[in-house]
Amino acid sequence: MSQLSSNVKQDKSSSTVYLSLGSNEGAREERVLAAAGILSVHERIDFLELSPLYETEPEGDGFSRPFINAVAMLKTDIGPYRLLDICQEIEKQLGRVRQPSACDRAIDIDIVFYGDLVINDIRLTLPHPRAVGRMFVLKPMRDIDPGVSFPPDGVSVSELIGRSVGCGWVRMVSSRGILPSNFLSGKDLD
């Protein structure tokens, strides 16, 4: 995948962050790319990579169609709670209405992990508690960083895939590595 931008000076205060992006409503691919596009132009985010796009089986009941998923790798000096706020603002901008967990989603952005931070409180759990069992997270992560390991145990994403710990089918639908400018506007997403 190609480098998309280089907005943030790399220093000790920047952390590597992995985000899972997914949509199963409307123009699914365009919504995922629009979310990545919005993140890529943020002044305090150095957007490093976007994985290929995958069509994936929904986890649980209550979904009307498969998801399109991708993983983004970035560096930022934005703290994890503020980054969570930014992700939720982007979700709202792209049409997400918060409802019970087992329902269709215009866009879903999860922080998979933030550097090697381990957080477990009512607002945020890092690393994401279910990421290690989700092939729709693991396979795209491996595409952009095969050696990445989950904190705090240090189990690699490749090892987790090799163990086949994830459930559900996952198939690549696009290896697009750049964000077309028309996806940055958020237009025509229904």
Residue, then its C-alpha position, 0 to 999 in steps of 0.5 A: m500500500s502507498q503512503l497517503s500523507s505525512n502530516v505529523k512530525q514523528d517524535k516520541s509523543s506520536s503513537t502507532v494506531y490501528l483503526s478498523l473501518g466497516s460499513n454495511e449500509g448504502a454505498r459501503e465501499e465509498r463510506v469506508l473510503a470516505a472515513a479514511g479520507i477524512l482521517s487522512v486530512h486531519e492535521r494531527i494524523d499521519f495516515l500511513e496505510l489503508s488495507p485492501l477492502y474486504e467483504t465480510e460476514p456480519e458478526g451476530d444476527g440483526f444485519s441485513r447484508p455483509f460489511i465492507n471492512a478495512v484497517a487503517m494504520l496511522k501515527t498521531d499525538i492525539g490521545p486515545y480518548r480524543l481520537l475516539d471522539i474524532c472517530q465518533e464525529i466522523e461516524k456521525q458525519l457519514g450517517r451513523v445513528r447509534q443503536p443497539s450493537a446488532c444492527d446495520r451501520a452506515i459506518d463503524i470505526d473502532i480503535v483496535f489498538y493505540g501503541d502498546l496502551v492497555i486501557n479498560d474502562i467504561r468508555l474505552t477498552l484497548p486493545h479492542p477486546r474482540a479484535v483478536g477473534r475477528m478475521f475482518v480485522l486480522k486479515p486487513m491488518r496483516d496486509i498492511d503490517p504482517g509483523v504487528s503484535f497485539p499488546p500486552d501479550g505480543v501475539s502477532v496477527s499472522e500467528l492469530i490467523g494461523r491459529s484460525v481463531g477468527c470466525g466468519w468468511v472474509r474475501m478481498v474485494s479491492s486492493r485499492g491503495i489510494l483514496p480518490s478525491n471524490f470520496l473525501s467529500g462524503k457525497d453520494l453515500d446512500 
